[in-house]
Amino acid sequence: MSKCIVENHYGAYLARGQLYQSDYEWPGLARSLGWNLTRVQRVRGVTQHLARRPSRATACAHRGTDGTIDCCDCEVTAGEFIRAAAEYLDAR
């Protein structure tokens, strides 16, 4: 299996021969490359970007969002999901 190359082009990402310019596209692109929304959790009022998925017992599953709208269950904002997705893409 070949690794997908992600290039950062001044706020846009080039991956799989396509340009992803809108920040609303980044969570979907990151998910297609292995990132998961559940890595973004609010712990004691602070949003954290976790290296691994937390246990199901303690984590919000973010069932009402795809990362482009706020989670109504735990109040993680769309901006926080988008930032976490961008950090994941930058690390690739």
N, C-alpha and C positions, 0 to 999 in steps of 0.2 A: 504494500500500500504506500503510495507516495504522499509526502507531506505537502499540504497546501501552503504556498508562500503567500504571506500577507505583507504588503508594502504600505507604509503610511505616507501619504502624499498631501502634506499640509492640511490635515483635518479630514481627509478622505482616505479610504482604504481600497487598494486594488487587490482582489483575490479571485482566483478561478477565472481570470480574464474579464472580470466585471469590476466597474468602479462603484463603490458605495459611498455616496457623498453626504446623504442626510444622516444626522445622528440617530434618527429613528430607525434606520436600517441596521445599526451596529449590534443591537441585542440579537436579532435574527441571524446575522452573519456569525456572531460569536457562538451562538447555540449550534449552528451547523458545523462548527469546528470543534465542538466538545465542551464548551462552557455551559453552565447551568444556572438558572435564576436563583436556585436555592443557595448558591454560594454568597448571595447578598442577604444579610440578616441584620435586623435591628436588635442589638443587645444592650439592655439598660439604657435605652434612649439614644444610642449611638449606632449608626449604620456601619457595618463592617463587611469587607470583601474577604471572604474566607478562602483559603487555599484548597480546601476539600469540602465536599457536601457535609453539612451537619447531620446528626442523627434525626430521624423523622419525629421522634418524641419531642424534640426541643425546637424544631425549625418550622417556619412558616413556608408552606408549599407555594405561595403566590399563585393560587389557582385562578384568580380573577384578572391576571395581567400577563402580557407577553413581553413585558419590559419597557413598553412604550407608554404605559399609563401607571399611575400610582397604585400600589397594592392597598386595597381597602381593609385588609385584615391586620396588617402590621405597620402600615403607614410609611413603608419605604417608597420614596418618590421615583417617578420616571427618570428624573435627572440622575439619581443615584444608581439606578439600573444601567443607564446609558454610560455613565462614567466607569462603572465596573466592567462593562462589556468592552469599552475602549481600552482599559488597562489590560484586559485579557488579550485583545488583538495586538496591542503594542508589544506585549511580551512574546508574541509569536514571531 
